[in-house]
């Protein structure tokens, strides 16, 4: 399956291979959305990818990065993910963990 993801020019350097990736800045810049889409794409391309998504402290799972990744999976039509209350299993049965702090 091929995902068609439009990426803002500012995020192009983050598309290069790296073991760790991160970004910081103000609210509303699209960082979480970029990383949510990128992790969906990576997990589909490389089976058994393991990932952790870390975001500022949120009060509930509904406000967490997990919720955002779930919405990206649905919006992109990505397949092979299994969504549970506290985690997401990626294609190839690896775990994608969400960290609230």
N, CA, C and O atoms as a GROMACS GRO file, in nm:
protein
  404
    1UNK      N    1   0.084  -0.118   0.000
    1UNK     CA    2   0.000   0.000   0.000
    1UNK      C    3   0.089   0.124   0.000
    1UNK      O    4   0.186   0.131   0.076
    2UNK      N    5   0.058   0.219  -0.082
    2UNK     CA    6   0.132   0.345  -0.090
    2UNK      C    7   0.049   0.455  -0.025
    2UNK      O    8  -0.069   0.472  -0.057
    3UNK      N    9   0.110   0.529   0.065
    3UNK     CA   10   0.043   0.641   0.130
    3UNK      C   11   0.083   0.769   0.059
    3UNK      O   12   0.202   0.792   0.033
    4UNK      N   13  -0.014   0.853   0.028
    4UNK     CA   14   0.014   0.981  -0.035
    4UNK      C   15   0.007   1.088   0.073
    4UNK      O   16  -0.101   1.130   0.114
    5UNK      N   17   0.125   1.132   0.119
    5UNK     CA   18   0.133   1.228   0.229
    5UNK      C   19   0.202   1.354   0.180
    5UNK      O   20   0.315   1.349   0.133
    6UNK      N   21   0.133   1.466   0.191
    6UNK     CA   22   0.192   1.596   0.156
    6UNK      C   23   0.270   1.647   0.277
    6UNK      O   24   0.218   1.649   0.389
    7UNK      N   25   0.394   1.687   0.255
    7UNK     CA   26   0.480   1.732   0.364
    7UNK      C   27   0.521   1.876   0.342
    7UNK      O   28   0.571   1.912   0.235
    8UNK      N   29   0.500   1.959   0.442
    8UNK     CA   30   0.542   2.099   0.435
    8UNK      C   31   0.694   2.106   0.420
    8UNK      O   32   0.766   2.024   0.477
    9UNK      N   33   0.742   2.201   0.345
    9UNK     CA   34   0.884   2.216   0.317
    9UNK      C   35   0.969   2.224   0.444
    9UNK      O   36   1.081   2.173   0.448
   10UNK      N   37   0.918   2.286   0.546
   10UNK     CA   38   0.993   2.302   0.671
   10UNK      C   39   1.030   2.167   0.733
   10UNK      O   40   1.130   2.158   0.805
   11UNK      N   41   0.951   2.063   0.706
   11UNK     CA   42   0.976   1.931   0.764
   11UNK      C   43   1.060   1.841   0.675
   11UNK      O   44   1.095   1.731   0.718
   12UNK      N   45   1.096   1.884   0.555
   12UNK     CA   46   1.174   1.800   0.463
   12UNK      C   47   1.303   1.746   0.524
   12UNK      O   48   1.335   1.629   0.502
   13UNK      N   49   1.380   1.825   0.602
   13UNK     CA   50   1.502   1.768   0.663
   13UNK      C   51   1.473   1.649   0.755
   13UNK      O   52   1.559   1.563   0.773
   14UNK      N   53   1.354   1.643   0.814
   14UNK     CA   54   1.318   1.533   0.904
   14UNK      C   55   1.282   1.406   0.828
   14UNK      O   56   1.262   1.302   0.891
   15UNK      N   57   1.274   1.412   0.697
   15UNK     CA   58   1.245   1.292   0.617
   15UNK      C   59   1.370   1.208   0.594
   15UNK      O   60   1.361   1.093   0.552
   16UNK      N   61   1.487   1.265   0.620
   16UNK     CA   62   1.612   1.191   0.604
   16UNK      C   63   1.623   1.085   0.714
   16UNK      O   64   1.576   1.106   0.826
   17UNK      N   65   1.686   0.971   0.682
   17UNK     CA   66   1.701   0.865   0.783
   17UNK      C   67   1.778   0.913   0.906
   17UNK      O   68   1.880   0.981   0.894
   18UNK      N   69   1.728   0.876   1.023
   18UNK     CA   70   1.794   0.905   1.150
   18UNK      C   71   1.735   0.814   1.256
   18UNK      O   72   1.616   0.781   1.251
   19UNK      N   73   1.816   0.774   1.350
   19UNK     CA   74   1.766   0.687   1.457
   19UNK      C   75   1.667   0.760   1.546
   19UNK      O   76   1.566   0.703   1.586
   20UNK      N   77   1.694   0.885   1.577
   20UNK     CA   78   1.607   0.965   1.662
   20UNK      C   79   1.570   1.092   1.587
   20UNK      O   80   1.653   1.151   1.518
   21UNK      N   81   1.445   1.133   1.600
   21UNK     CA   82   1.399   1.257   1.539
   21UNK      C   83   1.315   1.332   1.640
   21UNK      O   84   1.243   1.272   1.720
   22UNK      N   85   1.325   1.463   1.637
   22UNK     CA   86   1.246   1.545   1.728
   22UNK      C   87   1.237   1.686   1.676
   22UNK      O   88   1.318   1.729   1.594
   23UNK      N   89   1.140   1.758   1.725
   23UNK     CA   90   1.121   1.899   1.687
   23UNK      C   91   1.059   1.970   1.806
   23UNK      O   92   0.990   1.910   1.887
   24UNK      N   93   1.086   2.098   1.814
   24UNK     CA   94   1.026   2.179   1.921
   24UNK      C   95   0.984   2.312   1.862
   24UNK      O   96   1.032   2.354   1.757
   25UNK      N   97   0.897   2.377   1.932
   25UNK     CA   98   0.849   2.507   1.887
   25UNK      C   99   0.711   2.534   1.943
   25UNK      O  100   0.664   2.463   2.032
   26UNK      N  101   0.648   2.636   1.890
   26UNK     CA  102   0.518   2.678   1.940
   26UNK      C  103   0.404   2.587   1.899
   26UNK      O  104   0.420   2.496   1.818
   27UNK      N  105   0.289   2.614   1.957
   27UNK     CA  106   0.168   2.538   1.924
   27UNK      C  107   0.121   2.570   1.783
   27UNK      O  108   0.143   2.679   1.732
   28UNK      N  109   0.055   2.473   1.723
   28UNK     CA  110  -0.010   2.496   1.595
   28UNK      C  111   0.083   2.494   1.474
   28UNK      O  112   0.042   2.536   1.365
   29UNK      N  113   0.206   2.445   1.490
   29UNK     CA  114   0.299   2.445   1.376
   29UNK      C  115   0.291   2.318   1.294
   29UNK      O  116   0.354   2.310   1.189
   30UNK      N  117   0.216   2.219   1.340
   30UNK     CA  118   0.200   2.095   1.264
   30UNK      C  119   0.297   1.985   1.299
   30UNK      O  120   0.301   1.882   1.232
   31UNK      N  121   0.376   2.003   1.404
   31UNK     CA  122   0.477   1.904   1.441
   31UNK      C  123   0.414   1.768   1.471
   31UNK      O  124   0.457   1.666   1.417
   32UNK      N  125   0.314   1.765   1.556
   32UNK     CA  126   0.252   1.638   1.593
   32UNK      C  127   0.188   1.570   1.473
   32UNK      O  128   0.196   1.448   1.459
   33UNK      N  129   0.126   1.648   1.386
   33UNK     CA  130   0.063   1.590   1.267
   33UNK      C  131   0.168   1.533   1.172
   33UNK      O  132   0.149   1.425   1.117
   34UNK      N  133   0.279   1.605   1.154
   34UNK     CA  134   0.387   1.555   1.070
   34UNK      C  135   0.439   1.422   1.123
   34UNK      O  136   0.450   1.324   1.049
   35UNK      N  137   0.471   1.418   1.253
   35UNK     CA  138   0.527   1.296   1.311
   35UNK      C  139   0.424   1.182   1.313
   35UNK      O  140   0.462   1.066   1.296
   36UNK      N  141   0.298   1.213   1.335
   36UNK     CA  142   0.193   1.110   1.330
   36UNK      C  143   0.186   1.044   1.194
   36UNK      O  144   0.176   0.922   1.184
   37UNK      N  145   0.190   1.125   1.089
   37UNK     CA  146   0.188   1.070   0.953
   37UNK      C  147   0.316   0.994   0.921
   37UNK      O  148   0.312   0.889   0.858
   38UNK      N  149   0.429   1.049   0.966
   38UNK     CA  150   0.557   0.986   0.938
   38UNK      C  151   0.566   0.849   1.004
   38UNK      O  152   0.616   0.755   0.943
   39UNK      N  153   0.518   0.836   1.127
   39UNK     CA  154   0.527   0.708   1.196
   39UNK      C  155   0.435   0.605   1.132
   39UNK      O  156   0.470   0.487   1.126
   40UNK      N  157   0.319   0.648   1.084
   40UNK     CA  158   0.230   0.554   1.012
   40UNK      C  159   0.300   0.501   0.887
   40UNK      O  160   0.300   0.381   0.860
   41UNK      N  161   0.360   0.592   0.811
   41UNK     CA  162   0.430   0.553   0.689
   41UNK      C  163   0.547   0.459   0.719
   41UNK      O  164   0.565   0.358   0.651
   42UNK      N  165   0.626   0.492   0.820
   42UNK     CA  166   0.743   0.410   0.855
   42UNK      C  167   0.701   0.271   0.900
   42UNK      O  168   0.764   0.172   0.862
   43UNK      N  169   0.596   0.262   0.980
   43UNK     CA  170   0.549   0.133   1.030
   43UNK      C  171   0.495   0.045   0.918
   43UNK      O  172   0.505  -0.077   0.924
   44UNK      N  173   0.438   0.105   0.817
   44UNK     CA  174   0.389   0.027   0.704
   44UNK      C  175   0.503  -0.016   0.612
   44UNK      O  176   0.499  -0.125   0.555
   45UNK      N  177   0.603   0.068   0.597
   45UNK     CA  178   0.716   0.039   0.508
   45UNK      C  179   0.811  -0.064   0.568
   45UNK      O  180   0.862  -0.151   0.498
   46UNK      N  181   0.834  -0.054   0.698
   46UNK     CA  182   0.928  -0.143   0.766
   46UNK      C  183   0.851  -0.220   0.872
   46UNK      O  184   0.828  -0.170   0.982
   47UNK      N  185   0.812  -0.342   0.838
   47UNK     CA  186   0.732  -0.424   0.931
   47UNK      C  187   0.808  -0.444   1.062
   47UNK      O  188   0.931  -0.450   1.064
   48UNK      N  189   0.735  -0.455   1.168
   48UNK     CA  190   0.787  -0.473   1.304
   48UNK      C  191   0.862  -0.351   1.356
   48UNK      O  192   0.943  -0.364   1.447
   49UNK      N  193   0.836  -0.232   1.299
   49UNK     CA  194   0.894  -0.109   1.352
   49UNK      C  195   0.838  -0.085   1.492
   49UNK      O  196   0.718  -0.099   1.515
   50UNK      N  197   0.924  -0.049   1.584
   50UNK     CA  198   0.882  -0.013   1.719
   50UNK      C  199   0.904   0.136   1.735
   50UNK      O  200   1.006   0.189   1.691
   51UNK      N  201   0.810   0.203   1.798
   51UNK     CA  202   0.818   0.349   1.810
   51UNK      C  203   0.758   0.393   1.943
   51UNK      O  204   0.673   0.326   2.001
   52UNK      N  205   0.805   0.506   1.987
   52UNK     CA  206   0.745   0.572   2.102
   52UNK      C  207   0.717   0.716   2.060
   52UNK      O  208   0.802   0.782   1.999
   53UNK      N  209   0.600   0.765   2.093
   53UNK     CA  210   0.561   0.903   2.060
   53UNK      C  211   0.548   0.979   2.192
   53UNK      O  212   0.471   0.940   2.280
   54UNK      N  213   0.622   1.084   2.203
   54UNK     CA  214   0.624   1.161   2.328
   54UNK      C  215   0.576   1.302   2.298
   54UNK      O  216   0.619   1.365   2.202
   55UNK      N  217   0.487   1.351   2.381
   55UNK     CA  218   0.428   1.482   2.365
   55UNK      C  219   0.414   1.544   2.503
   55UNK      O  220   0.428   1.475   2.603
   56UNK      N  221   0.388   1.672   2.509
   56UNK     CA  222   0.371   1.735   2.640
   56UNK      C  223   0.264   1.662   2.721
   56UNK      O  224   0.182   1.589   2.665
   57UNK      N  225   0.264   1.680   2.850
   57UNK     CA  226   0.171   1.611   2.939
   57UNK      C  227   0.028   1.645   2.900
   57UNK      O  228  -0.008   1.761   2.883
   58UNK      N  229  -0.053   1.541   2.887
   58UNK     CA  230  -0.195   1.555   2.858
   58UNK      C  231  -0.274   1.487   2.970
   58UNK      O  232  -0.221   1.399   3.037
   59UNK      N  233  -0.397   1.527   2.990
   59UNK     CA  234  -0.476   1.472   3.100
   59UNK      C  235  -0.537   1.336   3.071
   59UNK      O  236  -0.560   1.258   3.163
   60UNK      N  237  -0.564   1.306   2.944
   60UNK     CA  238  -0.628   1.180   2.909
   60UNK      C  239  -0.564   1.122   2.784
   60UNK      O  240  -0.493   1.192   2.711
   61UNK      N  241  -0.590   0.993   2.759
   61UNK     CA  242  -0.542   0.931   2.635
   61UNK      C  243  -0.606   0.997   2.514
   61UNK      O  244  -0.546   1.001   2.407
   62UNK      N  245  -0.729   1.049   2.529
   62UNK     CA  246  -0.797   1.116   2.418
   62UNK      C  247  -0.721   1.241   2.372
   62UNK      O  248  -0.732   1.281   2.256
   63UNK      N  249  -0.645   1.303   2.463
   63UNK     CA  250  -0.568   1.423   2.429
   63UNK      C  251  -0.424   1.390   2.392
   63UNK      O  252  -0.347   1.479   2.357
   64UNK      N  253  -0.386   1.265   2.400
   64UNK     CA  254  -0.247   1.225   2.386
   64UNK      C  255  -0.206   1.207   2.240
   64UNK      O  256  -0.287   1.220   2.148
   65UNK      N  257  -0.080   1.178   2.222
   65UNK     CA  258  -0.030   1.148   2.087
   65UNK      C  259  -0.094   1.020   2.034
   65UNK      O  260  -0.106   1.004   1.913
   66UNK      N  261  -0.133   0.929   2.122
   66UNK     CA  262  -0.199   0.806   2.078
   66UNK      C  263  -0.325   0.839   1.999
   66UNK      O  264  -0.348   0.782   1.892
   67UNK      N  265  -0.404   0.927   2.050
   67UNK     CA  266  -0.528   0.966   1.982
   67UNK      C  267  -0.497   1.027   1.844
   67UNK      O  268  -0.566   0.999   1.746
   68UNK      N  269  -0.395   1.110   1.838
   68UNK     CA  270  -0.358   1.172   1.712
   68UNK      C  271  -0.310   1.066   1.611
   68UNK      O  272  -0.348   1.070   1.494
   69UNK      N  273  -0.228   0.970   1.657
   69UNK     CA  274  -0.181   0.863   1.566
   69UNK      C  275  -0.299   0.779   1.519
   69UNK      O  276  -0.304   0.741   1.402
   70UNK      N  277  -0.394   0.749   1.607
   70UNK     CA  278  -0.514   0.676   1.566
   70UNK      C  279  -0.588   0.749   1.454
   70UNK      O  280  -0.630   0.688   1.356
   71UNK      N  281  -0.602   0.880   1.468
   71UNK     CA  282  -0.673   0.956   1.364
   71UNK      C  283  -0.594   0.958   1.234
   71UNK      O  284  -0.654   0.957   1.126
   72UNK      N  285  -0.461   0.960   1.241
   72UNK     CA  286  -0.380   0.956   1.119
   72UNK      C  287  -0.393   0.821   1.050
   72UNK      O  288  -0.399   0.815   0.927
   73UNK      N  289  -0.397   0.714   1.126
   73UNK     CA  290  -0.416   0.580   1.068
   73UNK      C  291  -0.548   0.576   0.991
   73UNK      O  292  -0.553   0.528   0.878
   74UNK      N  293  -0.654   0.628   1.052
   74UNK     CA  294  -0.785   0.631   0.984
   74UNK      C  295  -0.783   0.722   0.863
   74UNK      O  296  -0.827   0.683   0.755
   75UNK      N  297  -0.731   0.845   0.879
   75UNK     CA  298  -0.732   0.944   0.770
   75UNK      C  299  -0.651   0.898   0.649
   75UNK      O  300  -0.689   0.925   0.535
   76UNK      N  301  -0.539   0.830   0.675
   76UNK     CA  302  -0.452   0.785   0.566
   76UNK      C  303  -0.498   0.652   0.506
   76UNK      O  304  -0.447   0.609   0.402
   77UNK      N  305  -0.593   0.586   0.572
   77UNK     CA  306  -0.637   0.455   0.525
   77UNK      C  307  -0.528   0.350   0.543
   77UNK      O  308  -0.522   0.253   0.467
   78UNK      N  309  -0.443   0.369   0.642
   78UNK     CA  310  -0.333   0.276   0.668
   78UNK      C  311  -0.388   0.145   0.721
   78UNK      O  312  -0.480   0.144   0.802
   79UNK      N  313  -0.332   0.035   0.676
   79UNK     CA  314  -0.383  -0.096   0.718
   79UNK      C  315  -0.279  -0.171   0.799
   79UNK      O  316  -0.160  -0.140   0.794
   80UNK      N  317  -0.325  -0.271   0.873
   80UNK     CA  318  -0.236  -0.356   0.950
   80UNK      C  319  -0.216  -0.314   1.094
   80UNK      O  320  -0.149  -0.385   1.169
   81UNK      N  321  -0.271  -0.202   1.134
   81UNK     CA  322  -0.258  -0.155   1.272
   81UNK      C  323  -0.370  -0.213   1.357
   81UNK      O  324  -0.483  -0.228   1.310
   82UNK      N  325  -0.340  -0.247   1.482
   82UNK     CA  326  -0.441  -0.293   1.577
   82UNK      C  327  -0.443  -0.192   1.692
   82UNK      O  328  -0.342  -0.173   1.760
   83UNK      N  329  -0.558  -0.130   1.712
   83UNK     CA  330  -0.569  -0.024   1.812
   83UNK      C  331  -0.636  -0.079   1.937
   83UNK      O  332  -0.746  -0.133   1.932
   84UNK      N  333  -0.568  -0.064   2.050
   84UNK     CA  334  -0.618  -0.104   2.180
   84UNK      C  335  -0.632   0.021   2.267
   84UNK      O  336  -0.592   0.130   2.227
   85UNK      N  337  -0.690   0.004   2.384
   85UNK     CA  338  -0.711   0.118   2.474
   85UNK      C  339  -0.581   0.188   2.510
   85UNK      O  340  -0.574   0.311   2.514
   86UNK      N  341  -0.477   0.109   2.538
   86UNK     CA  342  -0.353   0.166   2.590
   86UNK      C  343  -0.233   0.158   2.496
   86UNK      O  344  -0.123   0.200   2.534
   87UNK      N  345  -0.252   0.107   2.375
   87UNK     CA  346  -0.140   0.090   2.282
   87UNK      C  347  -0.190   0.069   2.140
   87UNK      O  348  -0.309   0.048   2.117
   88UNK      N  349  -0.096   0.074   2.047
   88UNK     CA  350  -0.125   0.044   1.907
   88UNK      C  351  -0.023  -0.060   1.863
   88UNK      O  352   0.097  -0.039   1.877
   89UNK      N  353  -0.072  -0.172   1.809
   89UNK     CA  354   0.019  -0.269   1.750
   89UNK      C  355   0.035  -0.233   1.604
   89UNK      O  356  -0.063  -0.212   1.532
   90UNK      N  357   0.159  -0.227   1.560
   90UNK     CA  358   0.190  -0.188   1.423
   90UNK      C  359   0.191  -0.310   1.332
   90UNK      O  360   0.197  -0.423   1.381
   91UNK      N  361   0.186  -0.290   1.200
   91UNK     CA  362   0.196  -0.404   1.110
   91UNK      C  363   0.322  -0.486   1.142
   91UNK      O  364   0.429  -0.430   1.163
   92UNK      N  365   0.308  -0.617   1.145
   92UNK     CA  366   0.420  -0.701   1.184
   92UNK      C  367   0.418  -0.731   1.332
   92UNK      O  368   0.511  -0.793   1.384
   93UNK      N  369   0.314  -0.688   1.402
   93UNK     CA  370   0.291  -0.716   1.545
   93UNK      C  371   0.393  -0.656   1.640
   93UNK      O  372   0.413  -0.708   1.750
   94UNK      N  373   0.457  -0.548   1.601
   94UNK     CA  374   0.540  -0.473   1.695
   94UNK      C  375   0.448  -0.380   1.774
   94UNK      O  376   0.332  -0.361   1.737
   95UNK      N  377   0.498  -0.324   1.880
   95UNK     CA  378   0.417  -0.232   1.961
   95UNK      C  379   0.458  -0.089   1.935
   95UNK      O  380   0.577  -0.058   1.928
   96UNK      N  381   0.360  -0.003   1.921
   96UNK     CA  382   0.384   0.141   1.920
   96UNK      C  383   0.335   0.192   2.052
   96UNK      O  384   0.215   0.184   2.081
   97UNK      N  385   0.422   0.243   2.133
   97UNK     CA  386   0.386   0.289   2.267
   97UNK      C  387   0.358   0.438   2.266
   97UNK      O  388   0.416   0.513   2.187
   98UNK      N  389   0.271   0.480   2.351
   98UNK     CA  390   0.244   0.621   2.368
   98UNK      C  391   0.285   0.661   2.507
   98UNK      O  392   0.255   0.591   2.604
   99UNK      N  393   0.353   0.770   2.517
   99UNK     CA  394   0.399   0.822   2.645
   99UNK      C  395   0.325   0.952   2.673
   99UNK      O  396   0.322   1.040   2.587
  100UNK      N  397   0.266   0.967   2.789
  100UNK     CA  398   0.190   1.088   2.821
  100UNK      C  399   0.276   1.196   2.884
  100UNK      O  400   0.232   1.311   2.892
  101UNK      N  401   0.396   1.165   2.927
  101UNK     CA  402   0.478   1.266   2.993
  101UNK      C  403   0.606   1.288   2.917
  101UNK      O  404   0.689   1.370   2.958
   0.00000   0.00000   0.00000
